[in-house]
Amino acid sequence: MLFTLVLTMLLNIGGQAVVAPAPAHADNDLESLKEQAEQAKDELEQATDDYTDREDELEAAQEELVKTLHELQKTEGKLTDLRAPLAQLASTLYKQPDAGILGLVMSGTIDQDLRVESHVLKISQDQEELLEEANDLRDQQVELTGQAQELQSETQLERVELADDLEALKEQSEESTAALIKELEDRGLSVDAYMAGVECDAGAGAAASGYPNGLLPSDALCGLHVDGHSLRADAAVDFLLMNEAYALNFGTEICVTSSYRDLANQQRVYAQQPPGFAAVPGTSNHGLGLAIDLCGGVQTQGSAPFNWLESNSREYGWFHPQWAYSSPFEPWHWEYDPSGG
């Protein structure tokens, strides 16, 4: 699962790289990274397909083994059933050991002797048929036993090999995922940031309609890449996209100090600041989930991070409001315009 998410993240950030200016080698590196991820995915998918094919073959062999053992059981049952009539025939033919068969034939009148002789011949014929059937069954038993032993050996060996293949498959997945995550981290991106984006539906922001400032429902908000921070869903999605492009340029994600503020937090900030330096609770854009305060260099006007955001943020619906350039001066404060993304 993680491997697929990392790959999807690479494909998504590839589409964003052209939005914001970046060195030419960054695009080439990103394309190389995407190719690496695609190759790792293809290799893992092929290995997974091979493994499942062998699992199917093993299941078929196991079914064949069960069928063979069932046939062997039926054969052994037939042999058991034949033992009784064979023993009875032997007892009938040799019940007069002193006189033998001739004594049995010549034991009465001619008519009786002829009937006895006919009976003896019939018994002898039945014995031959039973013996022939018994021999066939024994041959079948030997053949089925050999087949069962061979199938059992093959399935046991296949199980051992499949167990080894499964471990190798897990290691391949872990190695591929670790390598790709390292590549992402080297570019200043994180899986956590991407997960925040893919789990957020921009349309959920509509659930905030009609709610008072600072009292937005939780299902109208989405978490950011920084723990404990959130914005209205549509603002969050665009901010996370901007964060990906920012990370490609600077090798680190956007630093956040403040995002959505519920009414209680607005009251806390208001109480900590002199009058006029913080919005009256219930009037802050932070309470609408449409404002954010940044750090990591962005808070310094004229810095490379600030200038980059100033040049590129409107591509994502974000902007630095005019009042924040002077009254009061807040270079760290940025706001979201839903119509501008």
Buried (B, 14 or more C-beta within 10 A) or exposed (E): EBBEBBBEBBEBBBEBBEBBEBEEEBBEBBEEBBEBBEEBBEEBEEBEEEBEEBBEBBEEBBEBBEEBBEBBEEBBEBBEEBEEEBEEBEEEBEEEEEEEBEEBBEEEEEEEBEEBBEEBEEBEEBBEEBEEBBEEBEEBBEBBBEBBEEBBEBBEEBEEEBEEBEEEBEEBBEEBBEBBBEBBEEBBBBBEBBBBBEEBBBEBBEBBEEBEBBEBEEEBBBBBBBEEBBBBBBBBBBBBBBBBBBBBBBEBBBBBBBBBBBBEBBBBBBEEEEEEEBBEBBEBBBBBBBBBBBBBBBBEBEBEBBEBBBEBBBBBBBBBEEEBEEEEEBBBBBBBBEEEB
